[in-house]
Amino acid sequence: MQTNLRLIQQSDDVALGQLIKSVLAEYKANKPGTAYFDESTDHLSAVFEEAASAYWVLEEEGRIIGGAGVFPTAGLPAQTCELVKLYLYPEARGRGFGKILMEKCFESAKKLGYASMYLETMPELNQAVNMYEKMGFEKLRGALGNSGHFGCDIWMLKQL
């Protein structure tokens, strides 16, 4: 099957919003304080117009099956970005796409001048937590920055 990794476009907004909400509902993580209720989830392309940010969309046979981005979340330490909105549909999991998306985000973050990457997640997404640890993220004792995602209680950091 033909896969394509590219930067986000405005025409991706509806499909990405559906992907994110679908995955959070699948894991019963569709609760307040998460991306499920984040107003920006339905228009991500506008969010990633921000300088020093990038969002990568993964397509297979022309259909969006995943995505992930880096973002200069307010309040993070200097030279630290956040890995944001990494989601894959069930049929895309276990095929190395999460690793591909994260490696693309690491590459983008380095090009944008970041030295470390932060992320927030929750126990419901335990498969993702395992993947993050394999990719070099280490758990923190508390949150960094001001993401507004008070529903997340796992915080991790990786040196790039």
Residue pairs with C-beta under 8 A, 6 or more apart in sequence:
1 60
1 61
2 60
2 61
3 58
3 59
3 60
3 65
3 97
4 58
4 59
4 60
5 56
5 57
5 58
5 59
5 100
5 101
5 104
6 56
6 57
6 59
7 54
7 55
7 56
7 57
8 16
8 44
8 45
8 48
8 55
8 56
8 57
8 67
8 69
9 45
9 57
10 45
10 46
12 44
12 45
12 57
12 64
12 67
13 42
13 43
13 44
13 45
13 46
14 42
15 63
15 64
16 41
16 44
16 57
16 64
16 67
16 85
17 41
17 42
17 43
17 44
19 64
19 65
19 66
19 67
19 87
19 89
20 35
20 36
20 41
20 85
20 87
21 30
21 36
21 41
22 89
23 87
23 88
23 89
24 30
24 34
24 35
24 36
25 36
26 90
27 124
27 125
28 124
29 36
29 122
29 124
29 125
29 151
30 36
31 37
31 151
32 150
32 151
33 148
33 149
33 150
33 151
33 152
34 122
34 149
34 151
34 152
35 41
35 85
35 149
38 148
38 149
40 46
40 47
41 85
44 55
44 67
44 69
44 85
45 55
47 53
47 55
47 71
48 54
48 55
48 69
48 71
50 71
50 72
51 72
52 72
52 81
52 112
52 113
52 114
53 69
53 70
53 71
53 72
53 81
53 112
54 69
54 70
54 105
54 108
54 112
55 67
55 68
55 69
55 70
55 84
55 85
56 67
56 68
56 69
56 101
56 104
56 105
56 108
57 64
57 66
57 67
58 64
58 65
58 66
58 67
58 88
58 92
58 97
58 100
58 101
59 65
60 92
65 88
65 89
65 91
65 92
65 97
66 86
66 87
66 88
66 89
66 92
66 97
66 98
66 101
67 85
67 86
67 87
67 101
68 83
68 84
68 85
68 86
68 87
68 101
68 102
68 104
68 105
69 83
69 84
69 85
69 86
69 105
70 81
70 82
70 83
70 84
70 105
70 108
70 109
70 112
70 114
70 117
71 81
71 82
71 84
72 81
72 82
73 81
73 82
73 84
73 118
73 145
73 146
73 147
74 145
74 146
75 144
75 145
75 146
76 82
76 118
76 144
76 145
77 116
77 144
79 113
79 114
79 115
79 116
80 114
80 115
80 116
80 117
80 118
80 144
80 145
80 157
81 109
81 112
81 114
81 116
81 117
81 118
82 117
82 118
82 119
82 120
82 145
82 147
83 102
83 105
83 117
83 118
83 119
84 119
86 98
86 101
86 102
86 105
86 119
86 128
88 97
88 98
88 101
93 127
98 128
98 131
99 131
99 135
102 131
102 135
105 117
106 117
106 158
106 160
109 117
109 160
110 160
114 160
115 159
115 160
116 157
116 158
116 159
116 160
117 137
117 157
117 158
117 160
118 144
118 145
118 155
118 156
118 157
119 132
119 137
119 155
119 156
119 157
120 143
120 147
120 149
120 152
120 154
120 155
120 156
121 128
121 129
121 132
121 152
121 154
121 156
122 151
122 152
122 153
122 154
123 129
123 153
123 154
129 154
129 156
132 156
133 156
135 158
136 158
136 159
137 156
137 157
137 158
138 156
138 157
138 158
139 154
139 155
139 156
140 155
140 156
140 157
141 155
142 155
143 152
143 155
144 155
144 157
